[in-house]
Amino acid sequence: MEKFRIGLAAGMILLFPLLIFASPKKETPAVGAVKTVRAWTNDGGFEPYVRPFVEAFNSGEGAAKGIFIDYKVFGGDYHDVLNLALSANQGPEIYKFVGTVKEPYIQSGWMIPIDDMPGGPEFLKSWESILLTGYTTFNGKTYSVPGKVLNTKFMYNKDILAKSGFNSPPETWDDVVRIAKKVTDDNKGEIYGYGMHLKDTASSGKWYFAVQFAASVGHMGYNFQTARYQFSDFLPNLQAILKMKADGSIFPGAEALDGESLFAQFSAGRIAMLNGVSWDVTNVDNFWKELGAKFNLGVADTPSISRDRKFRNYAQIADLLCLGSASLKLQEESMAAYSLLHSDKVLLAIQNNEAEFIPREDIQRQAPAQYSKAGTKEFADTSHSYFTMTPPDGGLNLEGQPYQNTLIAIAAGPANQDVKAILADLDRRYNTALDQAIKDGFDMALYKDPNWFKKVSY
């Protein structure tokens, strides 16, 4: 086995120059450029909006200062090329981190704190309100900034609702049940009031069930204030779904539908209401282009259980770029490039061209009066959203099915099932695994917040 490891390492070292040679063609530095800052990413969708600013910098301010940004966009081999380059101490000054666990990169010295770079503290001021300890920030140092966001909302067909006498979206799940039944009855099986997809268990169980229920209970299954799992809080939400199922108000065949299939039906006007994630804006727009027809799309905050107690929608942030160890040799130059690639003008170009949703509210306020895709404006608004670390699920050795599968099984099951008992068992299994993880040394510091409900209420 040891000989195999040595042989593999040697093979990777020999392969590394070939991989770099096969990566996107290197640009030619501008005349007079003295120092090149390499920036690597696999965000190809951003390139049309980022590269013009890079080229303008290279021919203008960069040329004057002797800085050239070599901006490369990689394909499917990016992760392997990046890790191989970093392990061979040939990584770029700036790169997009791919993954969810940064600690090994930080401990290996492959990520450099922005705070320690020239101008770093000043740069971070624009991002302070959305930095997350344990995601962007570790041990008091910040290694990345959140440049992208996945937001959650409720989507509905305004025309269908209006035809049935409803001119505003549902505020509560009781409203959803009532509207869904009326729409279904009015349209005699041609149109259904509500839609869900149960085939993509992991995605649907998280994004279209647990995450959406956070607007009702203030968490997506794990309560950061009590530091316990409380899936039982989802009982009223799931009862509402089973009530619609019993009423015949849900588009049939949900068990066989994936997200794309569901939104194809919604885009065709066969479903009145459903939960949505920001990526669904593009899904609907693409289907409309295929169909050559569209309707008045409504996007609202996800309904809650009570009109008197509402919580923010969960939104998940993601990085754009971080600083590699190579930046230590070109600190001023690397921060100049890093600042440009995260500048307001670049973020606005990405946002206003609908290439990505940006979590900074000051950038959101500079949005155009109208976007080309219906729903973009509403999903881009995170003023009723919250950002947080994901629950400590990844550190658990769980007995039985994960919550995603369990929630999907409930939605797919009979209306008379004992949902309360199923959720109680889910709580028991997760909290037992959590207690064991704590005994084994799992650090809970990032997963406790005594002010949690103040943060997620509005």
N, C-alpha and C positions, 0 to 999 in steps of 0.2 A: 504493500500500500504506500509506503514511504517513497519507493522508487517511482510509483505512479504520480504522486504529488509533485516530486521534483521534475519529472518529465513534463507534467502539465504546466508547471510554472515556466519551465524553459521554453515550451511551445508557445505560451502566451507572450513571452518577451520577444520571441522571434516574430510572432504574428503582429505585435503592436505597430511596428513601422508600416506594415501593409494596411492595417486598419486606418491609421492616420492618413496614409496615402489615398485610401479609398474614400475618406471623408470629403465634405464639400470643398471645392477648389478655393485655395487661399487667395484673398485679395492682394493686390499689389499696393504696398504702402505709398502714401502720398509723398511727393517730392519734398525732401527736407525733413520727413518724419524720422525721429530718432528712436522712439520707443513704441513698441507694439503691444497693445493690450488685447488679449484673446478673449472673446466672449462666445461661449458655446451654449446651444439650446436645441430642443426638439420641437419648439412651438412654431411650426411652420405657418400656422394661420396668422401669426403676428407679423411675419416678415414683410408683407407689403406696406405695413404701417410703421414699422420700426426702421427698416433699412434706409429710407430717405433721410431720416434724422441722423443716422450714423454717417451716411455719405456727406451730408451737409457739414457735420462736425469735422470729418476727416479733411475736407477741402477748405474749411474755414478756421474755426477756433483751434481744432486739433493741429492743423498744419502750423499755425502760429506758435503753438505751445510745444510742438515736437511730439504729439501724441497721435497714434493711429489705432483705431479700433478695428480689429479683425473679427467681424461678426459672422459666425457660422451657424447654419441651421442643419442639423443632422436628421437622418431618417430613423428607421426602426432599430438600427444597431447602436443608437446613441448611448444607452445605458452601459453596454459592454465597453464601448470605446472610451467613455468617460472614466469608468472605474479602472480600466486598464491603464489609462494615462495617469490617473491620480496615484495608483499603486506604484507606477514606475517613476514617480516624481516628475512627470512631464505634463501635468494637468494645466488647464488654462487659468488665467487670472480671475475670470468670472465664468460661472456656469449655472445652469439650471439643475437643481437637485431633484432627482427622481426617487420617490419613496416616501415613507412616513416616519422613519426613525433616523434622526440626525445625529444622535449621540456618538455612534461609531466614527462618523466623519469628523466630528468635533474632536474626539479623543485622539484620532489619528493625525490631527493637524491639517486635515483637508478642507476645513472651513475656518475662516478667520472672522473674529467679531467686528462688526461694522463700527461699534463704539470706539475701537482702538485705532481706527484709520484716520488720517487727516480729514477733518470736516465731518467725520462720522456722526458725532453727537448732534451737530446742526442738521444733518440730513435726516436723522431719525425723528426730529420734532414733528414732521408732517404725518408721521405714522403712529405716534404714541398711543392714540386712542384705540387702535386695533391690533396692537402687539399682544401675543399670547405667550405666557410663560409655559414652557414645555413644548412649544411648537416653533415660534420664532426666537424665543429667548430662553437661555439656559444659564443658571448660576449668575444671573445679573447681567449677562452679555447677550446682545442681539445679533443673530447670525443671518437673518433674512427678514424681508418685509412681505406682508400679504398683498399681492398684486391682483389676485383673482378671487371670485366668490361664486359659490353655488347657492342660490337663494330658493326658498320654497314659498308657494302661493296657492291660491285656489282659482281654477280656470272654469269659465262657463260661456255658453253660447247665449248672448244677449237676445238674439232674435227668437230662439226657442222659448226662453223664459218669458219674454214679453207676450208671445202668442198665448201663453197660459196664464197671463195676468200678473206676472212678476217683473217689476221694473228695477229691482235692485238685487244684488247677490245675497245669498243666505249668510246670516251672522252666526247662527248656532247650528249644531248638528240636528236639532229638532227641525229647524228650517229646511235643512238639506233633505231630510226624510219626507217632509210635507211637500216640498217643491218637486222632488223626484217622483213621488206617487202621482201628483197632478199632471206633470208633463207626460209620464208614461201612459196614464189613463187617456189623456187628451189625444195622444198620437197612436193609440191602438196597436202598439207593437212596432210601428215604423221608427219611432224614436224612443230612447230610454232616458230616464232622468239622471242616472249616475253610472259612471264607469270605473272599473278597476282592473288591473292585470296581476295575475297570480303566478305566472309561469317563471318570471325572473325572481326567484325566491329571495336571494340576497339583496338585490337592488330594491325590489318592491317592498319587502319587509322592513327595510330601513327607511328609504326615501319617501314612500307613498303611504306608509302606515306610522311607524314610530316617530319619525321626524315631524310628520304632519300633526300628530296628536300633541306635540309639544305646545302648540298654540292653545290647547285646552287645559293642560296640566302643568306646564312650565318646565318640562324635561322630556327627554326621549327614551325614558325607561330607567335611567340612573339619575337619582336626585342628588345633586352636588351639595345641597345644604345638609341633608341627613347622612350623606355618604353611603346610601343604601340603594339597592335596586327596588323600584316600585312600579313594576309593570301592571300591577293591579289597578293603578290609577287610570289605565286605558279602558276599563270596563264599559263606561257609558259610550265611548267612541265606537267600540266593537259591537255593542248592542244596537247602535244606530245603523251600522252596516248590515247586521243580520236582519234588522227590521226591514230595510230596503230590499234585501234578498228575499225575505218572506213575501213582501208586497209585489215582487216581480218587477221592481223599479231599476234593477241593475242590468246593464247590457249583458246578454247571455254569453256563456262560454268563457268566463273570466279565467278559469283554470288553464285554458289553452292559449291565452293571450299573453304576449310579451308587450313591453312598453311601446314598441314601434307599431304593433298591430292595433293596440288600443287607440293610439293617437291618430292612426289612419282613419279609424271609425269616428273619432271625435272631429277630425278635420273635415270629414264628409258630411257632418251635420246629423249623425245618428245618435249622438250622446250629448246631453245637455250640460253636465257638470262632472268635474273630476279634480283630483289633486294634481298639482304640477310642480316641476322643478325647472330652473331657469333654462336647462338644455331643451326643454319642450317647446320653447318659442321657435327654435330653428326647426324642430320636428314638424310643427304645424305649418310653418311657412313653406317648407319643402313639399309637404303634401298638397297644400293649396296650389302651388305652382304646377304640380302634376295634374291636379283636378281642373285647374283653370277656373276655380270658383272659391269664394271665401264668404265668411259671415262676420258679424260684429262680435269680436272676441272680448270677453270681459276677464279681468284679472283682479282679484281682491285678496285681502288677508285671509288666511285659512280660518274657517269657522271654529268657534270655541264651543264648549259645552254650555257655559253660562254667559248671558249677555253682560252680567255685572263683573265678571272676572275673566279678563283676557290676558294672554301672554304673547310675547314676541315670537315670530317665526324663527326656527333654527336656520342658520346659514353657515356653510362651511367654507373657510378661506384656504387659499393655496398660494405658494410662493411664485415669484417670477425668477429671480436669480440670487445667487450667493457669491461670496468672495472666496477664492481658492488660496492655497498657501503660496502660489506663485505671485500673488498680489503684494506680498510683503517686500518683494524686490522692486516693485513699481507702485509704491503706495499712493503718491499724488496722482499719478497717471491712471491707476486702477479706480480710484474714487471718482475721478473726473468722468471716466467711462461708465461706472456704476450709477452715478448721479444722472447722467444723460439717459441711460436705459430705463430709469425709474422716474424720469422727470414728468412734470404735469403735462407737457405737450405730447409726450409719448403715450401716457396713460389716456389722455383725451382722444388721441387718434385711434387707439385700440377700442375704447368705449364707444366713441361716436360713429365708428364704422362697424359697430356691432360684432367685433371679433371676440370680445370677452366682456364679462361683467366685472366692474371694479368696485372693491369694498369701501374705498374712501368716499365719505359723503360730500366732501368739498369738490371732488371730481364729478360726482353724480349731479351736483347742482349746476354744472356747466354743460349739461346734456343739450342736444339740439331740441328744438320745439317739437319735432316729430321724427321718429325713427322709421326705417323702411319696413321693419317686421312688427306686426301687431303683437303687443305683450312685452316688448323689450323695455319700454319705459317703466312699466309697473314692476317687472322683475328686477330692474336695475336699482330700484329704491330699497335700501336696507334700513330705513329709519325705523321700521317696526320689526327688525331682525336682531338676533343676538349671535355673537361668535363665541365659541368656547372650545376647549379641548374635547375630543371625543371621550366617551366613558371608558373606564379601565378594562373593557372587554378583552383586549389583546393580552392582558396579563393573567387571564384566568384559564384554569383547566376545568372546563365545564362538563358536567354530566348531562347527557341527553342532547336534544336538539337546541340550537341557538334560538334567540328570540325572533329572528327574521322568519325562520321556518315555522315557529309556533304561531306567530301572528297570521301568517298566510294560511296555515292549517285551520285556524279558527274562522277566517273569512271564507274559506272553501267548504267549511263544515255545515252541519244542519243548524237551523235556527234555535232548536231546543237543547243544544249542548250546554254543559255547565261551564260557561266561560269564566266565571268567578273562580272556580276550582283550578282550571287550567292556568290562569294568571297567577294564582297563589303558588302553584307548584313551580311556575317559571321564576317567581321571586325567590322561592326557597333554593332552587338549584343555583341561581346566580349569586345569591348572598352566601351560600355555603362555599362556593368556589372562591368568592372574594375573601371570606374569612380565612380560608386556607392559604390563599396567596399572601395575605397580610402576615400570617404566621411564618410563612417562608421568606419573609423579608421584602415583600412588595411595598414600594414607597407610595403612600397615599397622599403625599403633600399636594400634588397637583390636582387632586380629585375631591378636595374639600373647600367649600366656600360658604361661610356663615351668612353672607349677604346675597346669596344666590337669587332669591325670589325678588329682591329689590332690583336686581339687574335685568331680570327677564319679564318683569311686569311693565305694563304701560296703560 
